[in-house]
Amino acid sequence: MTAETSAPQPRLHAEINPVTPFQQNCSLIWCPETMRGALVDAGGEAEQLLAAAERRGVTLEKLLVTHGHLDHAGAVKDIAEKLNLPIEGPHRDDAFWIEGMPQAAKQYGFPPSRSFTPDRWLENGDTVTVGNLTLDVYHCPGHTPGHVVFVHAPSRVALVGDVLFQGSIGRTDFPRGNHADLIRSIRERLFPLGDDITFVPGHGPLSTFGQERQGNPFVSDRALGIEHSK
């Protein structure tokens, strides 16, 4: 391992900007050393998101997408085109959701939205970089088949989209949703990362994996009948 790769990373900085009538949490994340950043799930209200980056003095270098639902990806094409930014994520199993965004925008009364093809589809085990930050990618299907989660382990922060919420979990009644897959994603891929990880959900307030493992009525140890010896 080189000195460069083993050097401590700066802490991830983030600002959450709720967008769209669904109040989706779009996260502006950035590296404080380089002031280069990314938007995670630019679902709409592009000008508001660009103004947030400008206000923070952040130079956007890419767009990250957890999954292909309209409220998480509706403004991605417009911003990418305007600033000539690459798009990374989600997993390619969400391609059908992204292709259907123009129709979904009409269905839900959203402003017109354009589909896109990411510059990079993501797989479980991949990493993405933002400035000097390196985030790990976890494929967490269930809410959608191609949903991914971004984790910055040094900062103990995860951006989980609609996989997990404070006191709840993502819906699985959409096309190709799968409840068993979602529970498995949360229990086997996210919770083992540590109780101390704070996560930003796609909607609503922040929480920690530990808080949800203890008290979430859908995926807590108690809800699933899991007992721990002391």
C-alpha positions, 0 to 999 in steps of 0.5 A, a space after each residue: 500500500 502506498 503512502 498516498 492510499 494510506 493517508 488519512 482522508 478528510 471528513 466528508 462535509 454535507 448539506 441536505 437540500 429537500 427537493 420536489 413535492 416529495 421532499 427528497 433529500 438531495 445531498 451536496 457532499 464535498 471534500 474540504 481539502 479540495 472544495 470539490 463535490 458532488 450532488 447525490 440524488 439530484 431529483 429536481 429544482 436544479 437551480 436551487 441545488 446549483 445555488 447551494 453549491 455556489 453558496 458553499 464554494 463547492 465546485 461540482 465534479 460529478 453526480 451520484 445516483 442511488 436509484 432511478 426513481 423520478 424524485 431522486 434523478 429527475 434533474 440529473 440530466 439537466 445538471 449534467 448537461 449544463 455543467 458537463 458533469 459525469 453521472 455515476 450510479 445506480 446499478 444497471 438494473 435500474 435502467 428501466 426506471 431511468 428510461 421511464 422518468 419522462 412518463 413518470 413526470 407526467 403521471 405525478 405532475 412533475 416538471 418535464 424530466 429527461 432520461 439519461 445513461 450514466 457514464 458509469 453503472 455501479 456494482 457492489 464493491 465499487 468505489 467513487 471519489 469526490 475530491 480526496 474522498 473515497 466512498 464505498 458502493 453497496 448494491 442494496 436491492 429491494 426498493 428497486 433492483 438497482 439501488 446502491 448506497 454510498 458510504 464514507 467509512 472514515 466519516 461514519 456516514 452513509 447515503 442510503 436513498 430509499 433503502 432505510 428511514 428513521 423508523 421505516 424502510 423503503 416501499 417494495 410494491 413498485 415494479 421489481 421491488 422485493 421485500 425479502 431482498 430489501 431486508 437482506 440488504 439492510 441486515 447483511 450489507 448495511 448493519 454490519 458496517 457499524 451501529 455508529 454510522 449516521 445515515 442520510 435517508 431519501 426522505 425525512 430525518 437522519 438516524 444511525 444504523 444502531 438506532 434502527 437495528 435496535 428500534 426499527 419495527 421492520 428490521 430491528 433485532 427484536 422485530 426479526 426475533 434475533 437475540 444477542 447473548 451478553 
